[in-house]
Amino acid sequence: MDKGLSQGQIERVVAFHGHECPGLWVGMRAAELCCRELGVHRDDDPLVAVVETDMCGVDAIQVLTGCTLGKGNLIHRDYGKTAFSFQRRSTGRGLRAVFCGDFLGEAGRELRELMKKIFAGEADDTQRQRAAELKRQNRQRLMAADLDELFTVSESPATMPSPARILESLICSSCGESTMESRTRRLAGKHYCIPCFSRVDQKL
């Protein structure tokens, strides 16, 4: 059976993401670990999440922990690692969880290869049926495993991401669009948004 997550929670995550897949299941279990160790998100005592991947599981993190890009308490660092850090802002207490990538073993590797063929439109019916069966098996293993089997857990980095701030906006000297001050670049006495700065800088 699924550990620590209600059927309602799982359904909310799947509805938000649009489908079930191994990456989503990993994210669900990472969020479960966060809530087990740090408690749930509250507006008056928020959690902060730093995700080192853009995989499907990040959607599960948003739904189950309350950490979102829009609230500024979900930080994406494009490291390509299935790693998630969580901290409670009021106490600084936190953890970093790294998924044990070979947990699913040969079944996981076979499913990845089959999914590549399916996404490329190269899979036949037999391969599609095999992939469906492997997904069922892998889901059962991932969702039933103890969290300590799935993740290597360490203390989170001492430095906590800064809270979201309301900053002034400046008008880009090239495109004329309003741009958050912290995301502008200054050149020859003018302010530019990042895309325009790149174009202007290349011309100089």
C-alpha positions in Angstrom: 0.0 0.0 0.0 1.1 3.6 -0.4 2.9 4.8 2.7 2.0 8.0 4.5 0.0 9.6 1.6 -3.7 9.5 1.4 -5.5 8.6 -1.8 -6.8 12.1 -1.9 -3.3 13.6 -1.8 -2.2 11.3 -4.6 -5.2 12.2 -6.8 -4.5 15.9 -6.3 -0.9 15.5 -7.4 -1.9 13.4 -10.5 -4.6 15.9 -11.4 -2.2 18.8 -11.2 0.5 17.1 -13.2 -1.7 15.3 -15.7 -0.4 11.8 -15.5 1.4 9.3 -13.3 5.1 8.4 -13.9 8.2 7.4 -11.8 9.4 11.0 -11.5 6.1 12.0 -10.0 6.2 9.2 -7.5 9.7 10.1 -6.4 8.5 13.7 -5.8 5.5 12.5 -3.8 7.8 10.5 -1.5 10.3 13.4 -1.2 7.4 15.6 -0.1 6.2 13.0 2.3 9.7 12.9 3.8 9.6 16.7 4.1 6.3 16.7 6.0 7.3 13.8 8.2 10.5 15.6 9.3 9.5 19.2 9.3 5.7 19.3 9.4 3.4 20.8 6.8 3.6 24.3 5.3 1.7 27.1 7.0 1.5 30.7 5.7 2.6 32.0 9.1 5.5 29.5 9.3 6.5 28.6 5.7 8.6 25.8 4.4 11.3 26.5 1.7 12.2 23.9 -0.9 15.2 23.9 -3.2 14.9 21.4 -6.1 18.0 20.5 -8.2 16.0 19.1 -11.1 13.1 20.1 -13.4 11.7 16.6 -13.4 8.0 15.7 -12.9 8.4 15.3 -9.2 8.7 19.0 -8.7 4.9 19.3 -9.3 4.4 16.9 -6.4 6.6 19.0 -4.2 4.4 22.1 -5.0 1.1 20.3 -4.3 2.1 18.5 -1.2 4.4 20.9 0.6 2.9 24.3 -0.4 6.3 25.4 -1.8 5.6 27.2 -5.1 7.5 29.4 -7.5 4.8 32.1 -7.2 5.2 32.3 -3.4 9.0 32.5 -3.8 9.6 29.5 -1.5 10.4 27.0 -4.3 13.9 27.6 -5.7 15.0 25.7 -8.9 18.7 25.1 -9.3 19.4 23.4 -12.6 21.9 20.8 -11.5 20.3 17.8 -13.0 20.2 15.9 -9.7 17.2 14.2 -8.2 17.8 16.0 -5.0 15.5 18.1 -2.8 16.3 20.3 0.2 13.7 21.5 2.6 13.9 24.0 5.5 11.5 25.5 8.0 12.1 29.3 7.8 11.3 30.0 11.4 13.8 27.5 12.8 16.3 27.0 10.0 15.9 23.2 10.5 16.1 21.3 7.3 17.3 18.3 5.3 18.6 17.4 1.8 17.3 14.2 0.3 18.9 12.6 -2.7 17.0 9.8 -4.5 18.8 6.5 -4.6 18.8 6.4 -8.4 19.3 2.6 -8.8 16.5 1.7 -6.3 14.4 0.2 -9.1 17.4 -1.7 -10.5 17.0 -3.5 -13.8 13.2 -2.9 -13.9 13.8 0.8 -13.7 16.4 0.7 -16.5 14.2 -1.4 -18.7 11.3 1.0 -18.2 13.5 4.0 -19.1 14.6 2.4 -22.4 11.0 1.5 -23.3 9.7 5.0 -22.5 12.4 6.4 -24.8 11.0 4.3 -27.6 7.4 5.2 -26.8 8.2 8.9 -26.8 10.0 8.5 -30.1 7.1 6.7 -31.6 9.2 3.6 -32.1 7.5 1.1 -29.7 5.3 -1.7 -30.8 2.2 -3.0 -28.9 4.2 -5.6 -27.1 6.7 -3.0 -25.8 3.9 -0.7 -24.8 2.3 -3.5 -22.8 5.6 -4.4 -21.2 6.1 -0.7 -20.2 2.6 -0.5 -18.7 3.4 -3.6 -16.6 6.7 -2.2 -15.5 5.1 1.1 -14.5 2.7 -0.8 -12.3 5.4 -2.8 -10.7 7.7 0.2 -10.2 4.9 2.3 -8.8 4.1 -0.4 -6.3 7.8 -0.6 -5.2 8.3 3.2 -5.0 5.2 4.0 -3.1 5.4 1.1 -0.7 9.1 1.4 0.2 10.4 2.9 3.4 11.6 6.5 2.9 15.0 5.5 4.3 15.4 3.1 1.4 14.6 5.7 -1.2 16.7 8.7 -0.1 20.1 9.5 1.2 19.3 12.2 3.8 21.8 14.8 5.1 21.5 18.2 6.8 20.4 21.0 4.5 22.9 23.7 3.7 23.3 26.3 6.4 22.4 29.2 4.1 18.7 29.6 3.6 17.3 31.2 0.4 16.2 34.8 1.0 12.5 35.4 1.3 10.7 36.8 -1.8 10.9 40.6 -2.0 8.8 43.2 -3.7 11.3 45.2 -5.9 10.9 48.2 -8.1 10.6 47.7 -11.9 12.6 49.6 -14.5 11.8 50.1 -18.2 14.2 48.4 -20.6 15.9 50.9 -22.8 15.6 48.6 -25.8 12.2 46.8 -25.8 10.4 49.2 -23.4 9.1 46.5 -21.2 8.9 46.8 -17.4 11.5 44.5 -15.8 12.2 43.7 -12.1 15.1 45.8 -11.0 17.2 42.8 -9.9 16.9 41.2 -13.3 18.1 44.3 -15.3 21.6 44.9 -16.6 23.2 48.4 -16.9 25.3 49.3 -19.9 26.5 52.8 -21.0 24.1 54.4 -18.6 21.0 52.5 -19.8 19.0 49.7 -18.2 18.3 46.6 -20.2 16.3 43.4 -19.6 18.4 40.2 -19.8 17.4 39.2 -23.4 18.0 42.8 -24.8 21.3 43.1 -22.8 22.6 40.0 -24.5 21.7 41.4 -28.0 23.1 44.8 -27.3 26.3 43.5 -25.6 27.1 41.3 -28.7 26.9 44.4 -31.0 29.5 46.3 -29.0 
